[in-house]
Amino acid sequence: MEAFGIDVAKWNGSINWPKVAAAGKTFAILKAANKQNKTEESFEANYVGAVAAGLKVGAYKYLYALTKPEAKLEAEAIVKACGDKNIELGIWLDMEWDGQRKLSKAALTEIIDTEADILKAAGFKVGIYCNRDWYNNVLDSKALATRFPFWIARYPNNDVGEYKSNSSLAPRSYAQAWQYSSKGKVPGITGNVDLNVCYTDLAVLMQPDTEKALNLMILSSTQRKQLQTILNDLGLRDYEGKMLVIDGSPGPRTHYALEEFCRWYLQEKS
């Protein structure tokens, strides 16, 4: 089953989402956070518009992290942007920055796992976006593919935004989605836009592993503040060993401390 969609960032300007939906696009992958680890300027408006138009939504971030601490900051920025939203199609880690290319495959895997662990703890399923070169030559892709779905960018030399289902470029054998053009034209969007096709139902594929995710979104902000206070009083800390900030956030730091409480409680009862 093929589904067609787009991925967008602030560079795509103001988008008329009803026109995008009327053009047959059923999903959108939205840039959630920028290089400075701030919420992408267009993210809120694009999320509201896409959902209102009936599109399913995923999110992505272009990664710049070279170390585990930098990876943690990137993941936290994604959670901050997406934590209160229905991100049905998961979070996609965009691996294509030349600055990361100098790292070993093991180091890149560590960065991916560091970010993915935080995102999974916040209740998100995670995938990897890259081009064919990165898949073949930079990432430890075969090992990663056993744990993460892949979304591959690969365009024809004469890219005019046309989709060819029988194209030899199609990554059907090793990926779940294909970005087949960077020069698409879609009603409701000025200029070029990336075009994508999914070979599987991403809404099913990217369902979070609920047995691994403690859903703090069912609590109110006041209740989460009370929980954070209790966790602090019990001496439980986040993944950096720091006390929780009492802010009512459902983010990864609170998730981590709550998981530590669950592990302690189960050990006490066993």
N, C-alpha and C positions, 0 to 999 in steps of 0.2 A: 504494500500500500504506500503510494507516494503522496507526500504532502509538500506544498510549496510555501515558502516564506521569505523573510528578509532579516537582515541584521543591520542595526542603525546606531548612530552616535550623534553627538551634537552637530557634527559636520553635515548631517543631512537636513538640518534646518527644521522649520515648523512643518509637521506632517499632518495631512488630512487623512486620518485613520479610516473613516468610513469609505473613502475612495480606495484605499489600499485593500480593505476587505472586499469591496465590490469587484476588485480586479482579480479575485480568487486567491489572495494570500491568506493563509489560515494561521500562521504563527509569526512571531517576531522575537528575535534575540536582541536584547537591549544592552548597550554598554552601561554598566552600573557604577563604575568608579574610574577615576582618571589616574594619571601618573603620580599626582600629589596625594593619592589615597583620599580624595574627596569625592563625594557623590557626583557623578557626571551631571553637568548642568541640565541636560535634556531628559534625564532618566525619569523623573517624576511625571513630567508631562507626557512622555512617550508611554509610560506604564498605564496611566489613567486613560489615555486615548486608545491604546491598543486593546485594553480589556473592555472598554465601553463599546468598541467596534466588534467585539466577539472573537478577537484573535487570542490564541494561547501564547503565553509569554515565558521566555527564558532570559537569562542575563549572562553577561560575560565581562571579564576584565583582562586587558593586555598586561601581562606580567613583566615586571622589571626586577624582581627580587633576585639578589645574588647570594643571600644568606638566609638562615632560618629565621632570625629576628625580623628581617625585612619581609619574608614570606608571611609571618604572623600578622604584621601590620597590613599587608595587602588583603589578607583574608578577612580581617576585622573590618576593613573598609567596605568590603562586599556585603558582609553581614549587616553592617550599619545601614547600607542602602536598601537591602532586600528583606531585612528581618521581619517586617510587618506586612509583606506582600505575598500574594499567591504566585510563586514562581514555578509554574507547572512543569516547565521544560528544563528545569535545573540550572546549575551554574556551570559555565564553561570557562576554563582557564586557557587563555590565549597565549600560546608559546610560539613566538616568532621574533623576539627582540635579538638583534645581533650581539648585544652586550652579554646575553646569557649563553651565547654559542660557545664561548671559551670555556664554559664549565664542563665537567665530565658528565657522562650519562648518569652516574650515581648521584652526583650533586644536584642535577636537574630533577631526578626522581625524588630526592629528599625535599626539594622546594615544593614540588607538586603534592607530595604526601603531607607536608606540613600545612599547606593551605587547605587541602582536601579534608584533613582531620578536623580542622576548625569549622569548616563549612558543613561537614556531616554532623558534627555535634550540634550545630544550629538548626539541623533538620533539612538540609539540602542534599540532593544527589549531585555529583560532580562529573563533568566530562572534560575532555581535552580537545582544544582546537589547534590545528597547525597546518602547514602546507606539506606537500608530498616530500620535499627535501628534508624537512625536520623529522618527518615520520621515518624516513629511510636512513638518515645519516646522523641525526643529532640526539634524538630521544631514544631511550630503551623501550621502543614502542611495543615489541612483542610481549614483554613482561607487563608493561602498563596496560595493554589491551585486555589482559585477563581481569583487570580491576576497574577500568574506566572505558566508557564509550568514546569513540573518536569522531570528530567533525573535521573534514579535510577540505582545504582550499586548493583548487586546481583549475586553471582557466585555459581555454584554447588560445592559440597564438592570435587568432582573429576574433577576439572576444567581443561579441556584439549583444550579449545578454540573452542568447538563444540556448534553450535547454534541449539536449539530445540524449534521450534515454539510453540509446545504444552506443554512446560515446566510449571510446577506449580509455578516456580519462576518468570515467566514473569509478569511485573507490568502493564499490559495492562489496568487494570481498574482504575488506578490512575496516570499514567505517560505517557508521550509522547515519551520517549526514554528509552532504556534499555542497560546498559553496562553489557553484559552477560559473559564477560571473561576478566581476566587480564593476561592471558597466551596464547594469540593468536599468531599465526605465519602467517605473511603476506610477500609475496615476495617483496623485496626492503627494508625490515627492518630487521636489525640484532637483534636477541633476541626476548623476549616477547613483545607484544603490546596489549593495551586494545582494545577490539572489542565491537561494538555497533550496535544496530538496532533501527531505528525510525519507529513508527507506523503511523506517519502522515507526511505530507510534511512540513519539518521544514522551508524551504524557504518561504512558505506562512505563517506558524504560527508565524515566527519570523520577519515578516515585521514590521518596526518601525511604531509607531503611528504618522504618518506624521503631523497630526493636532496638535500634542503636541511638535513637534521637528522643530526648526528653522534650516534650512539646510545652514550652513555657508560654506559647501564644494563647493558651486557653485561660491564662491568668490575666487579671487586670494589672495595670502599672502599679497600683497601690499594693496589690498582693505580691507582685514581684519584688517590690522594695522590702516588704516584710520578710520574704524568703531570703533576700540578700543579707538582711540584718541577722537573721537566724544562722545562716551559713557562716558569716563572720564570727558570730558569738561562739560557734562550735569549733572555731579554729580552722575551718576549711578555706582553702585559697584557690586562686585561679592557676592556670598552667605556668605562670611565671612566679608563683609563690607569693603573689600580692593579695591583699585584702580586696574584696569586691567594693566597687563604688556603688553607693546606694542611690541608683538612678532609675530603677524600674526597667532597665534594658533586658531584653530576652537574648542577649548576645552570647558569644562563645565562652566568655569568662564565667558567666553565671552557670551556663550548661556544664562546664568542666567541674566547678565546685559542687554542683548538685550530683553529678555522676560520682564524684569522690565520696559524697555522703552515702549514695546508694551502695557503693562497694563496701564502705565501712559497715553500714547497717546489715548487709547480707552476711558479712563475715562474723559480726557479733551474734547473729541469729543462727548461724550454722554450727 
